[in-house]
Amino acid sequence: MTRSKADVGDLEARLGYRFQDPTLLREALTHTSAGLPHDNQRLEFLGDALLNFAVALILHRERPDWQEGPMSKLRGVLVRTDSLHAWAADLGLDRALKAVHPRKAPPMGPKPLADALEALLAAVYLDAQATGSDGTARVAALVEARFLEPIRQARPESWTRSDPKTHLQETAARLGLPAPVYAQVDLAGPGHAPRFTMRVSVGSLSAQAEGPTRKRAEGEAAQRLLDQLGTHTES
């Protein structure tokens, strides 16, 4: 068996699904940077909808005591890029992507891998449907295997720590404070590895933090300000 087939076979084994139509799997593993006629953008579009639907079903079933707001927040945490990137890494999706297009390997940052994960879910759906199975049920089973326990164990801090910017905005509004304002304080480091320093202010209160992207630095600064306010464990 060639290394390419081994990596793709390993992906199928970890996923727990064997494709009947290998062209669907190949399309799911084709990033736009490969410059080929059929990439995974259309599958990513479908997979995003399937993923959100499947997570919503589990949340509705498992958390009957929650209203729409908490369910939406937790779903946002579960389907965000960082979460999907971790799932993709566990599946060995990065190795499969490189194996399928060794000369045109896509960038292996979190976003391309998260997109490929969504495309992979869509490919499972279409492959199952084409062979007479219930594609929705197949995808739902994969999503449930990944997220059932996190959903069952979730508490408000599950999303306040994962989305501190939104939590800070809601907290400021609840306390009658001005909306958070973010400003860049500094940008250091080389172009391929920048370090952003961002400050967030809410009225007379402020905090700042450093990170590899503006978004990460803003999130850390928001969390530090929440910690100052003593509200980081409140819903």
Residue frames as a rotation matrix with the C-alpha (Angstrom) as fourth column:
MET 1
0.576 0.818 0.000 0.00
0.818 -0.576 0.000 0.00
0.000 0.000 -1.000 0.00
THR 2
-0.201 -0.646 0.736 1.35
0.555 -0.695 -0.458 3.44
0.807 0.317 0.498 -0.91
ARG 3
-0.847 -0.189 -0.497 1.78
0.527 -0.428 -0.735 6.09
-0.073 -0.884 0.462 1.75
SER 4
-0.807 0.586 0.073 -1.06
-0.532 -0.774 0.343 8.13
0.258 0.238 0.936 0.21
LYS 5
-0.023 0.834 -0.551 -3.52
-0.214 0.534 0.818 5.24
0.976 0.137 0.166 0.44
ALA 6
-0.359 -0.176 -0.917 -2.34
0.760 0.516 -0.396 4.44
0.542 -0.839 -0.051 3.95
ASP 7
-0.988 -0.040 -0.150 -2.98
0.120 -0.810 -0.575 7.99
-0.098 -0.586 0.805 5.18
VAL 8
-0.494 0.866 -0.078 -6.42
-0.741 -0.372 0.559 8.12
0.455 0.334 0.825 3.57
GLY 9
-0.014 0.460 -0.888 -7.26
0.129 0.881 0.454 4.65
0.991 -0.108 -0.072 4.89
ASP 10
-0.697 -0.301 -0.651 -6.16
0.674 0.037 -0.738 5.72
0.246 -0.953 0.177 8.36
LEU 11
-0.896 0.429 0.112 -8.47
-0.441 -0.889 -0.122 8.73
0.047 -0.158 0.986 8.11
GLU 12
-0.107 0.904 -0.415 -11.42
-0.557 0.291 0.778 6.48
0.823 0.314 0.473 7.24
ALA 13
-0.187 -0.023 -0.982 -10.57
0.548 0.827 -0.124 4.14
0.815 -0.562 -0.142 10.12
ARG 14
-0.916 -0.196 -0.349 -10.40
0.400 -0.478 -0.782 6.97
-0.014 -0.856 0.517 12.64
LEU 15
-0.704 0.711 0.009 -13.61
-0.686 -0.683 0.250 8.47
0.184 0.170 0.968 11.28
GLY 16
-0.639 0.471 0.608 -15.38
-0.055 0.760 -0.647 5.12
-0.767 -0.447 -0.460 11.41
TYR 17
0.568 0.810 -0.148 -16.73
-0.211 -0.031 -0.977 5.39
-0.796 0.586 0.153 7.89
ARG 18
-0.507 -0.694 0.510 -15.59
0.326 0.394 0.860 3.69
-0.798 0.602 0.027 4.68
PHE 19
-0.120 0.440 -0.890 -16.40
-0.672 -0.696 -0.253 5.59
-0.731 0.567 0.379 1.49
GLN 20
0.280 0.300 0.912 -18.06
0.478 0.780 -0.404 3.73
-0.832 0.549 0.074 -1.37
ASP 21
0.811 -0.023 0.585 -17.30
0.521 -0.426 -0.739 6.62
0.267 0.904 -0.333 -3.73
PRO 22
0.115 -0.861 -0.495 -13.64
0.914 -0.103 0.392 7.61
-0.389 -0.498 0.775 -3.24
THR 23
-0.382 -0.240 0.892 -14.06
0.690 -0.717 0.102 10.65
0.615 0.655 0.440 -5.49
LEU 24
0.669 0.656 0.348 -16.21
0.203 -0.612 0.764 12.28
0.715 -0.441 -0.543 -2.81
LEU 25
0.744 -0.472 -0.473 -13.49
0.557 0.047 0.829 11.79
-0.369 -0.880 0.298 -0.23
ARG 26
-0.258 -0.891 0.373 -10.87
0.961 -0.198 0.193 13.14
-0.098 0.408 0.908 -2.62
GLU 27
0.010 0.347 0.938 -12.98
0.460 -0.835 0.303 16.23
0.888 0.428 -0.168 -3.27
ALA 28
0.928 0.355 -0.115 -13.36
0.242 -0.335 0.911 16.79
0.284 -0.873 -0.397 0.48
LEU 29
0.481 -0.833 -0.272 -9.56
0.598 0.085 0.797 16.70
-0.641 -0.546 0.539 0.74
THR 30
-0.153 -0.508 0.847 -8.96
0.958 -0.285 0.002 19.15
0.240 0.813 0.531 -2.11
HIS 31
0.051 0.067 -0.996 -8.25
0.571 -0.820 -0.026 22.65
-0.819 -0.568 -0.080 -0.82
THR 32
0.929 0.369 -0.035 -8.70
0.199 -0.577 -0.792 25.62
-0.312 0.729 -0.609 -3.14
SER 33
0.390 -0.855 -0.342 -4.95
-0.681 -0.517 0.518 26.21
-0.620 0.031 -0.784 -3.10
ALA 34
-0.133 -0.417 0.899 -4.49
0.272 0.857 0.438 22.98
-0.953 0.302 0.000 -5.08
GLY 35
-0.428 -0.025 -0.903 -5.81
-0.663 -0.670 0.333 24.85
-0.614 0.742 0.271 -8.13
LEU 36
-0.953 0.129 0.275 -7.91
0.251 0.843 0.476 21.92
-0.170 0.523 -0.835 -9.32
PRO 37
-0.665 0.728 0.168 -11.36
-0.152 -0.352 0.923 22.11
0.731 0.588 0.345 -10.99
HIS 38
0.453 0.864 -0.222 -13.16
0.027 0.236 0.971 20.50
0.891 -0.446 0.083 -8.06
ASP 39
-0.732 -0.653 0.192 -12.20
-0.151 -0.120 -0.981 21.70
0.664 -0.748 -0.011 -4.58
ASN 40
-0.595 0.445 -0.669 -13.97
0.737 0.633 -0.234 21.28
0.319 -0.633 -0.705 -1.25
GLN 41
-0.978 0.185 0.094 -15.75
-0.206 -0.921 -0.330 24.65
0.026 -0.342 0.939 -1.00
ARG 42
-0.219 0.959 -0.181 -19.18
-0.656 -0.008 0.755 23.36
0.722 0.284 0.631 -2.02
LEU 43
0.055 0.183 -0.982 -18.86
0.445 0.875 0.188 20.42
0.894 -0.447 -0.033 0.35
GLU 44
-0.852 -0.408 -0.328 -17.74
0.480 -0.357 -0.802 22.78
0.210 -0.840 0.500 3.12
PHE 45
-0.699 0.664 0.265 -20.93
-0.621 -0.747 0.237 24.83
0.355 0.001 0.935 2.61
LEU 46
0.231 0.815 -0.532 -23.10
-0.360 0.579 0.731 21.73
0.904 0.023 0.427 2.99
GLY 47
-0.156 -0.385 -0.910 -21.05
0.617 0.682 -0.394 20.33
0.772 -0.623 0.131 5.85
ASP 48
-0.952 -0.174 0.251 -21.36
-0.044 -0.734 -0.677 23.55
0.303 -0.656 0.692 7.86
ALA 49
-0.209 0.959 0.188 -25.16
-0.857 -0.273 0.438 23.30
0.472 -0.070 0.879 7.71
LEU 50
0.351 0.310 -0.884 -25.15
-0.013 0.945 0.327 19.59
0.936 -0.103 0.336 8.59
LEU 51
-0.552 -0.668 -0.499 -22.82
0.529 0.183 -0.829 20.18
0.645 -0.722 0.252 11.54
ASN 52
-0.872 0.256 0.417 -24.89
-0.438 -0.788 -0.433 23.01
0.218 -0.560 0.799 13.00
PHE 53
0.119 0.968 -0.220 -28.08
-0.747 0.234 0.623 20.97
0.654 0.090 0.751 12.56
ALA 54
0.178 -0.101 -0.979 -26.61
0.288 0.956 -0.047 17.90
0.941 -0.274 0.199 14.24
VAL 55
-0.833 -0.518 -0.196 -25.25
0.357 -0.232 -0.905 19.89
0.423 -0.823 0.378 17.20
ALA 56
-0.607 0.685 0.403 -28.61
-0.734 -0.678 0.046 21.66
0.305 -0.268 0.914 17.58
LEU 57
0.293 0.726 -0.623 -30.43
-0.376 0.686 0.623 18.31
0.879 0.052 0.473 17.69
ILE 58
-0.179 -0.442 -0.879 -28.15
0.620 0.643 -0.449 17.01
0.764 -0.626 0.159 20.45
LEU 59
-0.962 -0.193 0.193 -28.45
0.005 -0.719 -0.695 20.23
0.273 -0.668 0.693 22.45
HIS 60
-0.271 0.945 0.183 -32.24
-0.810 -0.327 0.486 20.22
0.519 -0.017 0.854 22.17
ARG 61
0.415 0.428 -0.803 -32.41
-0.059 0.893 0.445 16.61
0.908 -0.137 0.396 23.34
GLU 62
-0.109 -0.612 -0.783 -29.75
0.724 0.491 -0.484 16.68
0.681 -0.620 0.390 26.07
ARG 63
-0.925 -0.264 -0.274 -30.40
0.380 -0.661 -0.647 20.10
-0.011 -0.702 0.712 27.64
PRO 64
-0.147 0.963 0.226 -34.20
0.775 -0.030 0.631 20.40
0.615 0.268 -0.742 28.07
ASP 65
0.374 0.248 -0.894 -33.60
0.859 -0.455 0.233 22.92
-0.349 -0.855 -0.383 30.86
TRP 66
-0.608 -0.691 -0.390 -31.80
0.453 -0.706 0.544 25.40
-0.652 0.154 0.743 28.61
GLN 67
0.586 0.732 -0.348 -33.35
0.150 -0.520 -0.841 28.22
-0.796 0.441 -0.414 26.57
GLU 68
0.902 -0.139 0.409 -32.27
0.417 0.033 -0.908 29.37
0.113 0.990 0.087 23.11
GLY 69
0.764 -0.612 0.204 -29.53
-0.592 -0.791 -0.153 31.75
0.255 -0.004 -0.967 24.31
PRO 70
0.196 -0.734 0.651 -27.38
-0.703 0.358 0.615 29.22
-0.684 -0.578 -0.445 26.18
MET 71
0.508 0.020 0.861 -27.90
0.384 0.890 -0.247 26.59
-0.771 0.456 0.445 23.47
SER 72
0.957 -0.138 0.255 -26.78
0.183 -0.397 -0.900 29.02
0.225 0.908 -0.355 20.76
LYS 73
0.568 -0.785 0.249 -23.72
-0.823 -0.547 0.154 30.04
0.015 -0.292 -0.956 22.75
LEU 74
0.142 -0.529 0.837 -22.59
-0.378 0.753 0.539 26.47
-0.915 -0.393 -0.093 23.39
ARG 75
0.729 0.131 0.672 -23.19
0.520 0.532 -0.668 25.49
-0.445 0.836 0.320 19.78
GLY 76
0.913 -0.402 0.066 -21.01
-0.275 -0.727 -0.629 28.42
0.301 0.556 -0.775 18.74
VAL 77
0.263 -0.841 0.473 -18.21
-0.861 0.016 0.508 27.15
-0.435 -0.541 -0.720 20.99
LEU 78
0.233 -0.127 0.964 -18.46
0.009 0.992 0.128 23.60
-0.972 -0.022 0.232 19.64
VAL 79
0.653 0.094 0.752 -18.47
0.701 0.300 -0.647 24.50
-0.286 0.949 0.131 15.94
ARG 80
0.821 -0.409 -0.400 -15.87
-0.428 -0.903 0.044 27.28
-0.379 0.134 -0.916 16.07
THR 81
0.611 -0.612 -0.502 -12.62
-0.529 0.155 -0.834 26.91
0.588 0.776 -0.229 14.11
ASP 82
-0.321 -0.810 0.491 -10.47
-0.921 0.146 -0.362 25.90
0.221 -0.568 -0.793 17.11
SER 83
0.044 0.442 0.896 -12.84
-0.638 0.702 -0.316 23.08
-0.769 -0.558 0.313 18.04
LEU 84
0.939 0.341 -0.039 -13.08
-0.230 0.541 -0.809 21.73
-0.255 0.769 0.586 14.49
HIS 85
0.321 -0.909 -0.264 -9.32
-0.742 -0.068 -0.667 22.03
0.588 0.410 -0.697 14.05
ALA 86
-0.368 -0.433 0.823 -8.82
-0.880 0.448 -0.158 19.83
-0.300 -0.782 -0.546 17.13
TRP 87
0.492 0.625 0.606 -11.24
-0.316 0.777 -0.544 17.25
-0.811 0.077 0.580 15.69
ALA 88
0.896 -0.192 -0.400 -9.45
-0.386 0.108 -0.916 17.34
0.219 0.975 0.022 12.33
ALA 89
-0.067 -0.989 0.135 -6.09
-0.925 0.011 -0.379 16.84
0.373 -0.150 -0.916 14.04
ASP 90
-0.165 0.075 0.983 -7.42
-0.687 0.706 -0.169 13.84
-0.707 -0.704 -0.065 15.97
LEU 91
0.795 0.533 0.289 -8.56
-0.138 0.623 -0.770 12.28
-0.590 0.573 0.569 12.69
GLY 92
-0.207 -0.927 0.314 -5.17
0.407 0.211 0.889 12.84
-0.890 0.311 0.333 11.05
LEU 93
0.744 0.620 0.250 -6.82
0.493 -0.256 -0.832 15.04
-0.452 0.741 -0.496 8.45
ASP 94
0.559 -0.614 -0.557 -3.62
-0.623 -0.754 0.207 17.04
-0.547 0.232 -0.804 7.94
ARG 95
-0.474 -0.766 0.434 -1.75
-0.288 0.601 0.746 13.91
-0.832 0.228 -0.506 6.83
ALA 96
0.009 0.569 0.822 -4.55
0.716 0.570 -0.402 12.90
-0.698 0.593 -0.403 4.47
LEU 97
0.875 0.303 -0.377 -4.59
0.024 -0.806 -0.591 16.36
-0.483 0.509 -0.713 2.88
LYS 98
0.129 -0.923 -0.361 -0.85
-0.794 -0.315 0.520 16.23
-0.594 0.220 -0.774 2.27
ALA 99
-0.473 -0.317 0.822 -1.05
0.051 0.922 0.385 12.66
-0.880 0.224 -0.420 0.97
VAL 100
0.408 0.737 0.539 -3.73
0.643 0.188 -0.743 13.45
-0.648 0.650 -0.397 -1.61
HIS 101
0.920 -0.103 0.379 -1.93
0.224 -0.656 -0.721 16.53
0.323 0.748 -0.580 -2.96
PRO 102
0.485 -0.778 -0.400 1.75
0.779 0.176 0.602 16.17
-0.398 -0.603 0.691 -2.00
ARG 103
-0.491 -0.720 0.491 2.93
0.867 -0.460 0.191 18.78
0.088 0.519 0.850 -4.52
LYS 104
-0.447 0.436 0.781 0.12
-0.003 -0.874 0.486 21.22
0.895 0.215 0.392 -3.82
ALA 105
-0.342 0.289 -0.894 -0.36
0.890 0.407 -0.208 20.78
0.303 -0.867 -0.396 -0.10
PRO 106
0.460 0.585 0.668 -2.65
0.302 -0.811 0.502 23.43
0.835 -0.029 -0.549 1.40
PRO 107
-0.451 -0.528 0.719 -1.61
-0.512 -0.507 -0.693 25.61
0.731 -0.681 -0.042 4.32
MET 108
-0.246 0.314 -0.917 -2.10
0.487 0.858 0.163 23.53
0.838 -0.407 -0.364 7.45
GLY 109
-0.900 0.007 0.436 -3.40
-0.327 -0.673 -0.664 26.26
0.289 -0.740 0.608 9.74
PRO 110
-0.756 0.626 0.189 -6.59
0.081 0.376 -0.923 25.84
-0.649 -0.683 -0.335 11.79
LYS 111
-0.052 0.834 -0.549 -8.99
-0.670 -0.437 -0.601 27.30
-0.741 0.336 0.581 9.19
PRO 112
-0.246 -0.019 -0.969 -8.12
-0.906 0.360 0.223 25.01
0.344 0.933 -0.106 6.21
LEU 113
-0.942 -0.127 -0.312 -8.31
-0.029 0.953 -0.301 21.95
0.336 -0.275 -0.901 8.45
ALA 114
-0.614 0.788 -0.026 -11.61
-0.040 -0.064 -0.997 23.06
-0.788 -0.612 0.070 10.00
ASP 115
-0.027 0.583 -0.812 -13.01
-0.923 -0.326 -0.203 23.67
-0.383 0.744 0.547 6.51
ALA 116
-0.550 -0.261 -0.793 -11.84
-0.629 0.755 0.187 20.23
0.550 0.601 -0.579 5.39
LEU 117
-0.967 0.241 0.088 -13.55
0.092 0.645 -0.758 18.66
-0.239 -0.725 -0.646 8.41
GLU 118
-0.175 0.948 -0.265 -16.86
-0.423 -0.315 -0.849 20.25
-0.889 -0.037 0.457 7.40
ALA 119
-0.049 0.086 -0.995 -16.33
-0.996 0.076 0.056 19.10
0.080 0.993 0.082 3.81
LEU 120
-0.894 -0.343 -0.290 -15.63
-0.314 0.939 -0.143 15.59
0.321 -0.037 -0.946 5.07
LEU 121
-0.664 0.722 0.196 -18.95
0.013 0.272 -0.962 15.50
-0.748 -0.636 -0.190 6.94
ALA 122
0.153 0.715 -0.682 -20.75
-0.772 -0.345 -0.534 16.56
-0.617 0.608 0.499 3.77
ALA 123
-0.383 -0.375 -0.844 -18.95
-0.845 0.512 0.156 13.88
0.373 0.773 -0.513 1.79
VAL 124
-0.983 0.094 0.159 -20.11
-0.007 0.841 -0.541 11.26
-0.184 -0.533 -0.826 4.31
TYR 125
-0.227 0.966 -0.124 -23.68
-0.276 -0.185 -0.943 12.50
-0.934 -0.180 0.309 3.94
LEU 126
0.203 0.302 -0.931 -23.63
-0.951 -0.166 -0.261 12.34
-0.233 0.939 0.254 0.14
ASP 127
-0.679 -0.524 -0.514 -21.86
-0.627 0.778 0.034 8.98
0.383 0.345 -0.857 0.03
ALA 128
-0.872 0.395 0.289 -24.33
0.041 0.646 -0.762 7.43
-0.488 -0.653 -0.580 2.48
GLN 129
0.016 0.929 -0.371 -27.33
-0.502 -0.313 -0.806 8.85
-0.864 0.199 0.462 0.63
ALA 130
-0.024 -0.098 -0.995 -26.04
-0.998 0.062 0.018 7.52
0.060 0.993 -0.100 -2.70
THR 131
-0.807 -0.341 -0.482 -25.73
-0.333 0.937 -0.104 4.00
0.487 0.077 -0.870 -1.27
GLY 132
-0.050 0.933 -0.356 -29.23
0.075 0.359 0.930 3.92
0.996 0.020 -0.088 0.21
SER 133
-0.369 -0.111 -0.923 -28.33
0.904 0.188 -0.384 4.82
0.216 -0.976 0.031 3.79
ASP 134
0.794 0.608 -0.027 -29.59
0.581 -0.744 0.330 7.74
0.180 -0.277 -0.944 5.86
GLY 135
-0.034 -0.888 0.459 -26.92
0.587 -0.389 -0.710 10.39
0.809 0.246 0.534 5.34
THR 136
0.213 0.184 0.960 -28.28
-0.496 -0.826 0.268 12.66
0.842 -0.533 -0.085 8.03
ALA 137
0.974 0.179 0.142 -28.19
-0.215 0.510 0.833 9.85
0.076 -0.841 0.535 10.58
ARG 138
0.519 -0.850 -0.091 -24.60
0.775 0.513 -0.370 8.97
0.361 0.122 0.925 9.58
VAL 139
-0.218 -0.598 0.771 -23.41
0.183 -0.801 -0.570 12.53
0.959 0.017 0.284 10.10
ALA 140
0.484 0.479 0.732 -25.42
-0.608 -0.418 0.675 12.92
0.629 -0.772 0.089 13.31
ALA 141
0.953 -0.152 -0.263 -23.75
0.274 0.803 0.529 9.80
0.131 -0.576 0.807 14.71
LEU 142
0.059 -0.989 0.136 -20.28
0.795 -0.036 -0.605 11.17
0.604 0.144 0.784 13.97
VAL 143
-0.193 -0.068 0.979 -21.12
-0.226 -0.968 -0.112 14.54
0.955 -0.243 0.172 15.54
GLU 144
0.773 0.550 0.316 -22.67
-0.443 0.111 0.890 12.88
0.454 -0.828 0.330 18.58
ALA 145
0.686 -0.584 -0.434 -19.62
0.662 0.749 0.039 10.70
0.302 -0.314 0.900 19.12
ARG 146
-0.318 -0.860 0.398 -17.51
0.610 -0.507 -0.609 13.86
0.726 0.049 0.686 19.23
PHE 147
-0.669 0.020 0.743 -19.72
-0.234 -0.954 -0.185 16.27
0.706 -0.298 0.643 21.15
LEU 148
0.301 0.884 -0.359 -22.21
0.176 0.318 0.931 14.33
0.937 -0.343 -0.060 23.29
GLU 149
0.183 -0.267 -0.946 -20.12
0.959 0.260 0.112 14.31
0.216 -0.928 0.304 26.46
PRO 150
-0.871 -0.488 0.047 -19.01
0.470 -0.859 -0.202 17.97
0.139 -0.154 0.978 26.17
ILE 151
-0.395 0.809 0.434 -22.68
-0.250 -0.550 0.797 18.92
0.884 0.206 0.420 25.80
ARG 152
0.460 0.594 -0.660 -23.71
0.425 0.505 0.751 16.84
0.780 -0.626 -0.021 28.80
GLN 153
0.050 -0.566 -0.823 -20.94
0.999 0.025 0.044 18.30
-0.005 -0.824 0.567 30.95
ALA 154
-0.419 -0.297 0.858 -21.26
0.523 -0.852 -0.040 21.91
0.742 0.432 0.512 29.77
ARG 155
0.140 0.395 -0.908 -21.69
0.899 -0.435 -0.051 24.77
-0.415 -0.809 -0.416 32.22
PRO 156
0.952 0.295 -0.076 -21.87
0.240 -0.879 -0.411 28.53
-0.189 0.373 -0.908 31.53
GLU 157
0.367 -0.883 -0.292 -18.10
-0.439 -0.442 0.783 28.85
-0.820 -0.159 -0.550 31.87
SER 158
0.053 -0.303 0.951 -17.82
0.651 0.733 0.197 26.50
-0.757 0.609 0.237 28.88
TRP 159
0.357 0.101 0.929 -18.57
0.891 -0.335 -0.306 29.44
0.280 0.937 -0.210 26.63
THR 160
0.995 -0.019 -0.101 -17.59
0.013 -0.950 0.312 32.45
-0.102 -0.311 -0.945 28.70
ARG 161
0.249 -0.968 0.041 -13.97
-0.090 0.019 0.996 31.26
-0.964 -0.251 -0.082 28.63
SER 162
-0.241 -0.315 0.918 -14.21
0.795 0.479 0.373 30.35
-0.557 0.819 0.135 24.94
ASP 163
-0.038 0.284 0.958 -15.91
0.788 -0.581 0.203 33.58
0.614 0.763 -0.202 23.82
PRO 164
-0.287 -0.122 -0.950 -14.82
0.885 -0.414 -0.214 36.27
-0.367 -0.902 0.227 26.29
LYS 165
-0.992 -0.084 0.089 -15.44
0.114 -0.901 0.418 39.17
0.045 0.425 0.904 23.86
THR 166
-0.303 0.952 0.050 -19.15
0.070 -0.030 0.997 38.37
0.950 0.306 -0.057 23.61
HIS 167
0.182 0.357 -0.916 -19.38
0.896 0.323 0.304 37.76
0.405 -0.876 -0.261 27.34
LEU 168
-0.676 -0.476 -0.562 -17.68
0.664 -0.724 -0.186 41.08
-0.319 -0.499 0.806 28.09
GLN 169
-0.870 0.401 0.285 -20.09
-0.100 -0.711 0.696 42.91
0.482 0.577 0.659 25.80
GLU 170
0.060 0.942 -0.330 -23.09
0.305 0.297 0.905 41.28
0.951 -0.155 -0.269 27.49
THR 171
-0.024 -0.145 -0.989 -21.68
0.996 0.081 -0.036 41.91
0.086 -0.986 0.142 30.95
ALA 172
-0.931 -0.350 -0.104 -21.04
0.354 -0.935 -0.027 45.58
-0.088 -0.062 0.994 30.20
ALA 173
-0.549 0.798 0.248 -24.61
-0.172 -0.399 0.901 45.99
0.818 0.452 0.356 28.96
ARG 174
0.208 0.649 -0.732 -26.02
0.607 0.501 0.617 44.23
0.767 -0.572 -0.290 32.01
LEU 175
-0.133 -0.363 -0.922 -24.03
0.970 -0.240 -0.045 46.48
-0.205 -0.900 0.384 34.36
GLY 176
0.837 0.536 -0.111 -24.98
0.493 -0.827 -0.272 49.64
-0.237 0.173 -0.956 32.49
LEU 177
0.039 -0.915 -0.402 -21.41
0.135 -0.394 0.909 50.27
-0.990 -0.089 0.108 31.33
PRO 178
0.289 0.001 -0.957 -20.30
-0.846 -0.468 -0.256 51.53
-0.448 0.884 -0.135 27.90
ALA 179
0.998 0.057 0.001 -19.68
-0.047 0.833 -0.551 48.99
-0.033 0.550 0.834 25.16
PRO 180
0.374 -0.922 0.102 -16.12
0.420 0.266 0.868 47.59
-0.827 -0.281 0.487 25.02
VAL 181
0.913 -0.223 -0.342 -13.67
-0.407 -0.564 -0.718 49.48
-0.033 0.795 -0.606 22.79
TYR 182
0.622 -0.717 0.315 -10.58
0.585 0.693 0.421 47.69
-0.520 -0.078 0.850 21.40
ALA 183
0.866 -0.429 -0.258 -7.36
-0.500 -0.758 -0.419 49.40
-0.015 0.492 -0.871 20.31
GLN 184
0.687 -0.707 -0.169 -4.02
0.572 0.669 -0.474 48.11
0.448 0.229 0.864 19.08
VAL 185
0.894 -0.414 -0.169 -1.20
-0.106 -0.564 0.819 49.10
-0.435 -0.715 -0.548 21.42
ASP 186
-0.053 -0.979 -0.196 1.73
-0.770 -0.085 0.632 47.47
-0.636 0.185 -0.750 19.67
LEU 187
0.982 0.182 -0.051 2.75
-0.172 0.749 -0.640 45.16
-0.078 0.637 0.767 16.83
ALA 188
0.139 -0.984 0.114 6.09
-0.885 -0.072 0.460 43.38
-0.445 -0.165 -0.880 17.12
GLY 189
0.029 -0.238 0.971 7.91
0.027 0.971 0.237 40.40
-0.999 0.020 0.035 15.65
PRO 190
-0.898 -0.421 -0.130 8.59
-0.138 -0.011 0.990 39.33
-0.418 0.907 -0.048 12.05
GLY 191
-0.422 0.767 -0.484 5.88
-0.904 -0.316 0.287 39.22
0.067 0.559 0.826 9.41
HIS 192
-0.246 0.314 -0.917 5.50
-0.275 0.885 0.377 35.46
0.929 0.345 -0.132 9.60
ALA 193
-0.158 0.179 -0.971 5.19
0.835 0.548 -0.034 35.48
0.526 -0.817 -0.236 13.40
PRO 194
-0.339 0.041 0.940 3.67
-0.139 -0.990 -0.006 38.78
0.931 -0.133 0.341 14.55
ARG 195
-0.514 0.218 -0.829 2.79
0.849 0.270 -0.455 39.60
0.124 -0.938 -0.324 18.15
PHE 196
-0.151 0.585 0.797 -0.17
0.173 -0.778 0.604 41.92
0.973 0.230 0.016 18.67
THR 197
-0.823 0.038 -0.567 -0.79
0.560 -0.117 -0.820 43.83
-0.097 -0.992 0.075 21.86
MET 198
-0.328 0.821 0.468 -4.42
0.266 -0.395 0.879 44.90
0.906 0.413 -0.089 22.19
ARG 199
-0.991 0.102 -0.087 -6.21
0.049 -0.328 -0.943 46.94
-0.125 -0.939 0.320 24.85
VAL 200
-0.245 0.965 0.094 -9.90
0.602 0.076 0.795 46.79
0.760 0.251 -0.600 25.70
SER 201
-0.996 -0.027 0.079 -11.64
-0.038 -0.698 -0.715 49.57
0.075 -0.715 0.695 27.60
VAL 202
-0.084 0.992 -0.098 -15.05
0.747 0.128 0.652 49.66
0.659 -0.018 -0.752 29.24
GLY 203
0.924 0.358 0.135 -15.59
0.213 -0.774 0.596 53.13
0.318 -0.522 -0.792 30.62
SER 204
0.564 -0.731 0.383 -12.69
-0.810 -0.580 0.087 53.86
0.159 -0.360 -0.919 32.98
LEU 205
0.444 -0.366 0.818 -11.66
-0.299 0.800 0.520 50.20
-0.845 -0.476 0.246 33.19
SER 206
0.597 -0.287 -0.749 -9.13
-0.767 0.069 -0.638 48.64
0.234 0.955 -0.179 30.82
ALA 207
0.414 -0.556 0.721 -6.91
-0.138 0.744 0.654 45.61
-0.899 -0.371 0.231 30.29
GLN 208
0.455 -0.302 -0.838 -4.44
-0.890 -0.126 -0.438 44.57
0.026 0.945 -0.326 27.62
ALA 209
0.449 -0.294 0.844 -2.89
-0.073 0.929 0.363 41.36
-0.890 -0.225 0.396 26.36
GLU 210
-0.260 -0.653 -0.711 -0.56
-0.884 -0.136 0.448 40.01
-0.389 0.745 -0.542 23.69
GLY 211
0.332 0.367 0.869 -1.21
-0.015 0.923 -0.385 37.29
-0.943 0.115 0.312 21.09
PRO 212
-0.606 -0.637 0.477 -0.24
0.400 0.275 0.875 35.96
-0.688 0.720 0.088 17.64
THR 213
-0.491 0.515 0.702 -3.36
0.697 -0.251 0.672 37.53
0.522 0.820 -0.236 16.07
ARG 214
-0.743 0.310 0.594 -5.52
-0.428 -0.902 -0.064 40.56
0.515 -0.301 0.802 16.83
LYS 215
0.255 0.946 -0.200 -8.44
-0.446 0.299 0.844 38.26
0.858 -0.126 0.498 17.62
ARG 216
0.239 -0.230 -0.944 -6.49
0.656 0.755 -0.018 36.17
0.716 -0.614 0.331 20.12
ALA 217
-0.801 -0.595 -0.070 -5.04
0.472 -0.554 -0.686 39.24
0.370 -0.582 0.725 21.81
GLU 218
-0.492 0.710 0.504 -8.46
-0.599 -0.696 0.395 40.90
0.631 -0.107 0.768 22.00
GLY 219
0.427 0.688 -0.586 -9.97
-0.072 0.672 0.737 37.74
0.901 -0.273 0.337 23.50
GLU 220
-0.115 -0.562 -0.819 -7.29
0.841 0.384 -0.382 37.50
0.529 -0.733 0.428 26.16
ALA 221
-0.924 -0.193 0.329 -7.64
0.043 -0.909 -0.414 41.19
0.379 -0.368 0.849 26.99
ALA 222
-0.086 0.977 0.195 -11.42
-0.580 -0.208 0.787 40.78
0.810 -0.046 0.585 27.28
GLN 223
0.412 0.217 -0.885 -10.96
0.417 0.819 0.395 37.83
0.810 -0.531 0.248 29.65
ARG 224
-0.588 -0.703 -0.399 -8.56
0.705 -0.205 -0.679 39.83
0.396 -0.681 0.617 31.81
LEU 225
-0.776 0.368 0.512 -11.09
-0.423 -0.906 0.011 42.63
0.468 -0.208 0.859 32.08
LEU 226
0.309 0.890 -0.336 -13.81
-0.300 0.427 0.853 40.13
0.903 -0.163 0.399 32.95
ASP 227
0.038 -0.383 -0.923 -11.56
0.761 0.609 -0.222 38.78
0.647 -0.694 0.314 35.66
GLN 228
-0.914 -0.357 0.195 -11.17
0.188 -0.796 -0.576 42.31
0.360 -0.490 0.794 37.01
LEU 229
-0.368 0.869 0.332 -14.92
-0.715 -0.492 0.496 42.70
0.595 -0.055 0.802 37.08
GLY 230
-0.827 -0.023 0.562 -15.26
-0.455 0.614 -0.645 39.39
-0.330 -0.789 -0.518 38.89
THR 231
0.172 0.983 -0.063 -17.92
-0.772 0.095 -0.629 38.14
-0.612 0.157 0.775 36.47
HIS 232
-0.422 -0.430 -0.798 -16.12
-0.896 0.332 0.295 35.50
0.138 0.840 -0.525 34.47
THR 233
-0.994 0.109 0.013 -18.09
0.106 0.983 -0.150 32.62
-0.029 -0.148 -0.989 36.00
GLU 234
-0.332 0.931 -0.154 -21.52
-0.137 -0.209 -0.968 34.18
-0.933 -0.301 0.197 35.55
SER 235
-0.408 0.281 0.869 -23.85
0.854 0.453 0.254 33.38
-0.323 0.846 -0.424 32.67
